[in-house]
Amino acid sequence: MKRMVVALMVAGLFVAYGCAPKATADECKAACAKQAELAKPAAPAGDDPVAKVEAEFATQIAEAQKPIDEAVAKLDAEYTKKLSKAKGKAKDKLTAELTNKKEAKTTALKAKLDEVTKAKDEAVKAAADAKAKAEEAVKTAADQAITACTDACVAGGMSQAMAVCQAGAADAAAFAACQ
C-alpha cells in the first residue's frame, strides 16, 4: 500500500509538471535576451579607437602648426613697429604687404599640416569603420546566441513561470534564483 501511495504521488508530480504551461517562443526569447544582457561584460572605458587616433594625431598636428604660427608671429613682430609709425596710405600699404606675406608664408608651410591632417582623417575613418564592423560582429553573435538559447528553451519545455521570472530578473542572482 505504501508503495502504491508513493507511486501515485510520483505520477501526480509528473502529471503536474507536464501540465504546467510551457513558455512561448516570445517568452523564451525575452528570458534569453535578459540572460545575454546580464552576462554581457561592461564596456571598458576609454576604449574608443576613434578617440585614440584623434589623440595620437593631436601632437603631430600641433607640431605641423607650430612653424606656421612662429612665422606669422615673426612677421607680426617685424611689422608692428612699422605699422605704429606709419599713417594713412603708407599704413594701408604696410597692412596689405603684411597680409600678403602672411598668406605666402602660411601657404608655403601649410603642406606639412595638410599632409598630417589628411593622414589623420584617413586613420579616423579606418578606426570608425573597424569599430562599426566590430560592433556589428558582436551584435550578430549576440543575436545568434539568443536564437540558439530560444530554440533550446522551447525544445526543452521551460515553464512559463520560469521564463517570465527570468525575463524580469533585475540581476544575475535573481535570474539564477528563478525556478
C-alpha positions in Angstrom: 0.0 0.0 0.0 2.8 2.3 0.9 4.4 1.7 -2.5 1.2 2.5 -4.2 0.8 5.8 -2.5 4.4 6.8 -3.3 3.9 5.7 -6.9 0.7 7.8 -7.2 2.5 10.8 -5.7 5.4 10.5 -8.2 2.9 10.0 -11.0 1.0 13.1 -9.8 4.2 15.2 -9.8 4.9 14.1 -13.4 1.4 15.0 -14.4 1.6 18.4 -12.7 4.9 19.1 -14.3 3.7 18.0 -17.7 0.5 20.1 -17.4 2.3 23.3 -16.3 2.1 25.9 -19.1 5.1 25.9 -21.3 6.9 29.1 -22.2 6.1 30.5 -25.7 8.9 31.4 -28.1 8.5 35.1 -27.3 8.7 34.4 -23.5 11.8 32.2 -24.1 13.3 34.9 -26.3 12.8 37.6 -23.6 14.4 35.3 -21.0 17.4 34.6 -23.3 17.8 38.3 -24.0 17.8 39.1 -20.3 20.4 36.3 -19.8 22.6 37.8 -22.5 22.2 41.3 -21.1 23.2 40.1 -17.6 26.1 38.1 -18.9 27.4 41.0 -21.1 30.6 42.5 -19.6 30.7 46.2 -19.1 32.3 48.1 -21.9 35.8 49.2 -20.9 36.1 53.0 -20.5 38.4 54.8 -22.9 38.5 52.0 -25.4 37.2 54.1 -28.3 39.6 53.6 -31.3 38.5 56.9 -32.9 39.4 58.9 -29.8 42.8 57.1 -29.7 43.5 58.1 -33.3 42.5 61.7 -32.5 44.8 61.8 -29.5 47.7 60.3 -31.5 47.4 62.9 -34.2 46.9 65.9 -31.9 50.6 66.3 -31.2 51.5 65.8 -34.9 49.1 68.5 -35.9 50.3 70.8 -33.2 53.9 70.2 -34.4 52.9 70.9 -38.0 51.0 74.1 -37.0 53.9 75.4 -34.9 56.2 76.6 -37.8 53.2 78.4 -39.3 52.4 80.2 -36.0 56.0 81.1 -35.5 56.4 82.6 -39.0 53.2 84.6 -38.6 54.3 85.8 -35.1 57.7 86.8 -36.5 56.0 88.8 -39.3 53.7 90.5 -36.9 56.6 91.4 -34.6 58.5 92.8 -37.7 55.7 94.9 -38.9 54.3 96.1 -35.5 56.9 98.9 -35.2 56.5 99.9 -38.9 52.7 100.0 -38.6 52.8 102.0 -35.4 54.9 104.7 -37.1 53.0 104.7 -40.5 49.9 106.8 -41.2 47.4 107.0 -43.9 48.1 105.3 -47.3 51.6 104.1 -46.0 49.9 102.2 -43.2 47.4 100.7 -45.6 50.2 99.7 -47.9 52.1 98.1 -45.0 49.0 96.3 -43.8 48.4 94.8 -47.3 52.1 93.8 -47.5 51.9 92.1 -44.1 48.7 90.3 -45.1 50.3 89.1 -48.4 53.5 87.9 -46.6 51.4 86.0 -44.0 49.4 84.3 -46.7 52.6 83.4 -48.6 54.3 82.0 -45.5 51.2 80.1 -44.5 50.8 78.6 -47.9 54.4 77.6 -48.1 54.3 75.9 -44.7 50.8 74.5 -44.9 51.7 71.5 -47.0 53.0 69.5 -43.9 49.9 70.4 -41.9 47.6 69.3 -44.8 49.5 66.1 -45.1 49.2 65.3 -41.4 45.5 66.3 -41.4 44.8 64.1 -44.4 46.5 61.2 -42.7 44.5 61.8 -39.5 41.2 61.9 -41.4 42.0 58.6 -43.1 43.0 57.0 -39.9 39.9 58.2 -38.1 37.7 56.8 -41.0 39.5 53.5 -40.8 39.1 53.4 -37.0 35.4 54.2 -37.2 34.9 51.6 -39.9 36.7 49.0 -37.8 34.7 50.0 -34.7 31.5 49.7 -36.7 32.5 46.2 -38.0 33.4 45.0 -34.5 30.1 46.3 -33.1 28.2 44.6 -35.9 30.1 41.3 -35.3 29.3 41.5 -31.6 25.6 42.2 -32.3 25.4 39.3 -34.8 27.0 36.9 -32.3 24.6 38.1 -29.6 21.6 37.6 -31.9 22.8 34.1 -32.8 23.3 33.2 -29.2 19.8 34.5 -28.3 18.3 32.5 -31.2 20.1 29.3 -30.1 19.0 29.9 -26.5 15.4 30.5 -27.5 15.4 27.3 -29.6 16.8 25.3 -26.7 14.3 26.9 -24.3 11.3 26.0 -26.5 12.6 22.5 -27.2 13.5 21.9 -23.5 10.0 22.8 -22.5 10.8 25.5 -20.0 7.9 26.5 -17.9 6.1 29.8 -18.5 6.6 30.9 -14.9 10.4 30.4 -15.1 10.7 32.2 -18.4 8.7 35.2 -17.1 10.7 35.2 -13.9 14.0 35.2 -15.8 12.9 37.9 -18.2 12.0 40.2 -15.3 15.2 39.5 -13.3 17.0 42.6 -12.1 20.4 40.9 -11.7 22.3 37.6 -12.2 21.4 36.4 -8.7 17.7 36.9 -9.3 18.0 35.3 -12.7 19.6 32.2 -11.2 17.0 32.0 -8.4 14.1 31.6 -10.9 12.5 28.1 -10.9 
